[in-house]
Amino acid sequence: MTAPQPENPGRASLWPGWRCLVLLGIAGLLLAGCAARFPLGEPLAEGERLGVEAAFQAAMAERREQLRCLDAEAELNWRTLLRSGMLPGYLQAMSPGQLKFVGLDPLGRPLLALVTDGDFFRLVLVPETRVYEGATTAASFRRHLPDGLTPEILPQSLFALLSGGLPFNSEIVAVYQDPQGEGYWLEMAAPSRTQLLFGPGAAADGENAGRSNQVRRIRLYEPGERQPTELVYGDYRPAALPAAGAPLLLPHRIELHARRHQGLSLTLRLDDLLTDCGLSAADFQLPVPGSFTRELIQ
């Protein structure tokens, strides 16, 4: 497998759409394409709405308290109107915004490596002996993020986006009953018009199968746009936690559907997922070999 080539080797418009995926935690990933904005269902009466909000906040608080890191084998699949591909590797993440993804070639050798803390990123392309790095607020980086996801929210949201938690610490302004009976749509104050589908879901793991309240989808809208970027969470399975107690159900499949980048769709699949991983900030340092060319993204 050869490394994808930069679209413009001389400057930072180098990212094919799939590299964004790596960033999102690796986010990247869509189930049925971008749907137009549509009614979310009937708004709940105040008493029922408060009950749903309380259940949601309790579930998210439990995740924040119990879940601090992830360490998993990963497979990243991407598709645009022009091309598609698959990249195996491994993923490590630590709350709130630390991420490392290493992609491997068919012989198990590093092909690329990406680290970010939400504020700064470094991408190493091994076959090209080249490193791209810079602030996530750089204009050329910002242009390649999916609609509705800004660099400003990455430092505090990246881990939650990967683990099925609450990525946005903002007020819930409305709650709707999902017309398909899949749970409840929560509309958040910020980012503006963000919608989150929350409801019961089943774990897909034999004798450990069970049901719990889960984040099922997140829709992000750009101002004035009717088509969202959508993240879809599935394949929830129990994951043992460092502390004693019941296993926590975590998504092992995350899909990202983005209108930008020729209709980019990404699917991140996780396996052998560990939460008792003992990661520290040192695990997210990525040294650069002296022979590699370094390029700052502006």
C-alpha positions as CSV (number, residue, x, y, z in Angstrom):
1,M,0.0,0.0,0.0
2,T,1.5,3.3,-1.0
3,A,0.9,6.5,1.0
4,P,-1.6,9.0,-0.6
5,Q,0.2,11.9,-2.1
6,P,-0.4,15.5,-1.1
7,E,-2.6,17.4,-3.5
8,N,-0.1,20.3,-3.4
9,P,3.3,19.1,-2.1
10,G,4.5,22.7,-1.8
11,R,1.9,24.0,0.6
12,A,-0.7,23.0,3.2
13,S,-3.7,22.3,1.0
14,L,-2.2,18.8,1.2
15,W,-4.9,17.0,3.0
16,P,-7.0,14.5,1.0
17,G,-10.3,14.1,2.8
18,W,-9.3,11.0,4.6
19,R,-6.7,12.8,6.6
20,C,-9.4,14.8,8.3
21,L,-10.8,11.6,9.5
22,V,-7.7,10.9,11.4
23,L,-8.1,14.2,13.1
24,L,-11.5,13.8,14.3
25,G,-10.6,11.2,16.3
26,I,-10.5,10.1,13.8
27,A,-13.5,11.0,13.0
28,G,-14.6,10.7,10.3
29,L,-18.0,8.8,9.3
30,L,-21.8,8.7,7.6
31,L,-24.5,6.2,7.4
32,A,-26.9,7.4,4.8
33,G,-25.4,10.6,3.5
34,C,-26.3,14.2,4.4
35,A,-29.9,14.6,5.1
36,A,-31.7,17.9,4.8
37,R,-32.8,19.5,8.1
38,F,-36.2,18.2,9.0
39,P,-38.6,18.4,12.0
40,L,-37.3,16.4,15.0
41,G,-40.8,15.4,16.2
42,E,-43.1,16.7,18.9
43,P,-41.5,18.8,21.7
44,L,-42.0,17.2,25.1
45,A,-44.0,18.8,27.9
46,E,-42.0,20.3,30.6
47,G,-42.3,17.4,33.1
48,E,-41.2,14.8,30.6
49,R,-38.5,17.0,29.2
50,L,-36.9,17.5,32.6
51,G,-37.0,13.7,33.1
52,V,-35.2,13.1,29.8
53,E,-32.6,15.8,30.6
54,A,-31.9,14.4,34.0
55,A,-31.4,10.9,32.6
56,F,-29.1,12.3,29.9
57,Q,-27.0,14.4,32.3
58,A,-26.7,11.4,34.7
59,A,-25.5,9.1,31.9
60,M,-23.0,11.6,30.6
61,A,-21.7,12.4,34.1
62,E,-21.1,8.6,34.7
63,R,-19.1,8.4,31.5
64,R,-17.0,11.5,32.4
65,E,-16.2,10.0,35.9
66,Q,-15.4,6.5,34.8
67,L,-13.9,6.8,31.4
68,R,-10.5,8.7,31.0
69,C,-8.7,6.9,28.1
70,L,-9.0,4.5,25.2
71,D,-6.5,2.1,23.6
72,A,-7.7,0.1,20.6
73,E,-6.9,-1.5,17.3
74,A,-8.5,0.6,14.7
75,E,-9.6,0.3,11.0
76,L,-10.4,3.5,9.1
77,N,-12.4,3.4,5.9
78,W,-13.2,6.5,3.9
79,R,-15.1,7.2,0.7
80,T,-15.6,10.3,-1.4
81,L,-17.2,10.7,-4.9
82,L,-13.7,10.2,-6.4
83,R,-12.0,7.5,-4.3
84,S,-12.1,5.2,-1.3
85,G,-9.7,3.4,0.9
86,M,-9.0,1.5,4.1
87,L,-6.2,2.0,6.6
88,P,-5.6,-0.3,9.6
89,G,-3.7,0.8,12.7
90,Y,-4.2,1.6,16.3
91,L,-5.8,4.5,18.2
92,Q,-5.1,5.9,21.6
93,A,-7.0,8.8,23.2
94,M,-7.2,10.5,26.6
95,S,-9.7,13.0,28.0
96,P,-10.3,15.7,27.1
97,G,-8.5,16.2,23.8
98,Q,-5.4,13.9,23.4
99,L,-5.4,11.7,20.4
100,K,-2.8,9.5,18.6
101,F,-3.5,7.4,15.5
102,V,-0.9,5.2,13.8
103,G,-1.7,3.8,10.4
104,L,0.1,0.6,9.3
105,D,1.0,-0.8,5.9
106,P,0.2,-4.5,5.0
107,L,3.4,-5.6,6.7
108,G,2.5,-3.9,9.9
109,R,5.0,-1.1,9.5
110,P,4.0,2.5,10.4
111,L,2.7,4.4,7.3
112,L,1.6,7.5,9.0
113,A,1.2,8.8,12.5
114,L,-0.9,11.7,13.8
115,V,-1.0,13.2,17.3
116,T,-3.1,16.1,18.5
117,D,-4.2,17.7,21.8
118,G,-7.0,19.7,20.0
119,D,-4.8,22.8,19.9
120,F,-1.8,21.5,18.0
121,F,-1.3,18.6,15.6
122,R,1.6,16.7,14.0
123,L,1.2,14.4,11.0
124,V,4.1,12.2,10.0
125,L,4.1,10.6,6.6
126,V,6.7,7.9,6.8
127,P,7.2,7.0,3.1
128,E,7.5,10.7,2.2
129,T,9.8,11.4,5.1
130,R,7.7,14.5,5.7
131,V,6.0,16.0,8.7
132,Y,3.1,18.5,8.7
133,E,2.4,20.3,11.9
134,G,0.8,23.4,13.3
135,A,-2.2,24.9,15.2
136,T,-5.6,23.4,14.6
137,T,-6.8,27.0,14.3
138,A,-4.6,27.5,11.1
139,A,-6.8,28.5,8.2
140,S,-5.8,25.6,6.0
141,F,-6.5,23.1,8.8
142,R,-9.9,24.7,9.5
143,R,-11.0,24.5,5.9
144,H,-10.7,20.7,6.0
145,L,-12.8,20.2,9.1
146,P,-16.4,18.9,8.6
147,D,-19.1,21.6,8.6
148,G,-20.2,22.6,12.1
149,L,-17.0,21.4,13.8
150,T,-14.6,24.2,14.6
151,P,-11.0,24.0,16.0
152,E,-12.2,26.0,19.1
153,I,-14.2,23.1,20.4
154,L,-11.7,20.3,19.7
155,P,-9.5,20.6,22.9
156,Q,-12.5,19.9,25.2
157,S,-14.6,17.7,22.8
158,L,-12.3,15.3,21.0
159,F,-12.3,12.4,23.5
160,A,-16.1,12.7,24.0
161,L,-16.7,12.6,20.2
162,L,-14.7,9.3,20.1
163,S,-16.2,7.6,23.1
164,G,-19.9,8.4,22.8
165,G,-20.0,11.1,25.5
166,L,-21.2,14.6,25.6
167,P,-18.8,16.8,23.5
168,F,-20.5,20.1,24.1
169,N,-20.9,21.6,27.6
170,S,-23.9,23.8,26.8
171,E,-27.5,24.3,27.7
172,I,-30.2,22.0,26.3
173,V,-32.8,24.3,24.8
174,A,-35.4,21.7,23.6
175,V,-36.2,18.0,23.7
176,Y,-38.2,16.2,21.0
177,Q,-39.6,12.7,20.8
178,D,-38.0,11.0,17.8
179,P,-40.6,10.2,15.2
180,Q,-39.0,6.8,14.5
181,G,-39.1,5.8,18.2
182,E,-35.3,5.7,18.6
183,G,-35.2,8.0,21.6
184,Y,-35.1,11.7,22.0
185,W,-33.5,14.5,20.1
186,L,-31.8,17.1,22.3
187,E,-31.2,20.5,20.8
188,M,-28.1,22.3,22.3
189,A,-27.5,26.0,22.7
190,A,-24.0,25.7,21.4
191,P,-22.7,25.0,18.9
192,S,-25.8,26.6,17.4
193,R,-28.5,24.2,16.2
194,T,-26.6,21.1,17.3
195,Q,-28.9,18.1,17.6
196,L,-28.1,14.9,19.6
197,L,-30.1,11.7,19.5
198,F,-30.2,10.0,22.9
199,G,-31.9,6.8,23.8
200,P,-31.8,3.2,24.8
201,G,-29.6,0.9,22.8
202,A,-28.5,-2.7,23.0
203,A,-25.0,-4.0,23.6
204,A,-24.1,-6.6,20.9
205,D,-22.1,-9.0,23.0
206,G,-23.7,-12.3,23.8
207,E,-24.1,-12.9,27.5
208,N,-23.1,-9.4,28.3
209,A,-25.8,-8.0,26.0
210,G,-27.9,-5.3,27.7
211,R,-29.5,-1.9,27.3
212,S,-28.5,1.5,28.4
213,N,-29.0,5.1,27.4
214,Q,-26.6,5.9,24.6
215,V,-25.7,8.8,22.3
216,R,-26.8,7.5,18.9
217,R,-26.3,10.5,16.5
218,I,-24.9,14.0,16.5
219,R,-25.8,16.5,13.9
220,L,-23.8,19.7,13.4
221,Y,-25.0,22.6,11.3
222,E,-23.1,25.5,9.7
223,P,-25.0,28.9,10.0
224,G,-27.5,29.1,7.2
225,E,-27.0,25.5,6.1
226,R,-29.8,22.9,5.9
227,Q,-27.5,19.9,5.5
228,P,-25.6,18.7,8.6
229,T,-22.4,16.9,9.3
230,E,-23.6,13.8,11.0
231,L,-21.8,11.4,13.4
232,V,-23.5,8.0,13.9
233,Y,-22.5,5.7,16.8
234,G,-23.1,2.0,16.8
235,D,-21.9,-1.5,17.8
236,Y,-22.0,-0.6,21.5
237,R,-20.1,-3.3,23.5
238,P,-19.2,-3.6,27.2
239,A,-15.8,-2.4,28.1
240,A,-14.2,-3.2,31.5
241,L,-13.3,-0.1,33.6
242,P,-10.3,0.3,35.9
243,A,-12.5,0.7,38.9
244,A,-14.8,-2.0,40.2
245,G,-18.3,-1.9,38.8
246,A,-20.4,-2.8,35.8
247,P,-18.8,-2.5,32.4
248,L,-19.5,0.6,30.4
249,L,-21.0,0.3,26.9
250,L,-18.8,2.0,24.4
251,P,-19.3,2.5,20.6
252,H,-17.0,0.3,18.5
253,R,-18.2,1.9,15.2
254,I,-18.3,5.6,14.5
255,E,-19.4,7.0,11.2
256,L,-18.9,10.6,10.0
257,H,-20.8,12.0,7.0
258,A,-19.6,15.4,5.8
259,R,-20.9,17.5,2.9
260,R,-17.5,18.9,2.2
261,H,-14.6,17.1,0.5
262,Q,-16.7,15.5,-2.3
263,G,-19.2,14.0,0.2
264,L,-16.7,12.5,2.6
265,S,-17.9,9.5,4.5
266,L,-15.7,7.9,7.2
267,T,-16.1,4.8,9.3
268,L,-13.9,4.1,12.3
269,R,-14.1,0.5,13.7
270,L,-12.5,-0.3,17.0
271,D,-11.5,-3.7,18.4
272,D,-9.7,-5.0,21.5
273,L,-10.7,-1.8,23.1
274,L,-9.1,-1.1,26.5
275,T,-10.0,1.5,29.1
276,D,-7.6,0.5,31.8
277,C,-4.8,1.8,29.6
278,G,-2.7,4.0,32.0
279,L,-1.9,6.6,29.3
280,S,-0.1,9.9,30.1
281,A,0.8,13.0,28.2
282,A,4.2,11.4,27.3
283,D,2.3,8.8,25.2
284,F,1.1,11.5,22.9
285,Q,4.5,12.9,22.0
286,L,5.6,12.1,18.5
287,P,9.4,12.6,17.9
288,V,10.4,13.7,14.4
289,P,13.4,12.0,12.8
290,G,16.1,14.5,11.9
291,S,16.1,13.3,8.3
292,F,12.4,14.2,7.8
293,T,11.3,17.5,6.2
294,R,9.1,19.6,8.5
295,E,6.4,21.9,7.1
296,L,4.4,24.3,9.2
297,I,0.7,24.6,8.3
298,Q,-0.4,28.2,8.1
